[in-house]
C-alpha cells in the first residue's frame, strides 16, 4: 500500500483530515519497530514520477495489531459494563427519590 493510500484510509477511519506528515512519521516508526516494511516502488514511465515506497504489514506487525485490537475490545467492554452499573444506580436513586416525593 502506498503512503498516500495509508493516509486516505487513516483519514477515513478518523473521519477527519490528518496531518500527512504525521502519517509518514508513524509509518517510519513502524518500520523501525519491524511492524511494517517499506519497499521502493517501480517507476511509472508515462508520467512524472517521484520516488515512493510501498508499505506492507509484517507478521510481527499483524500480531501487534491483533493484540492491540483485543486490548481495545476489552477496554471498550469494561467501560460499558461500568457505565451500565452507573446508569442503573442513577435510575435506582431517581426512582427512590420519586417514591419519597409521593
Protein Blocks (a to p, Z undefined) as FASTA:
>chain_A
ZZklmmmmmmmmnopacdfklmmmmmmmmmmnopaccddddddfkbccdddddddddfkl
mmmmmmmmmmmmmmmmmmmmmmmmmmmmmmmmmmmmmmmmZZ
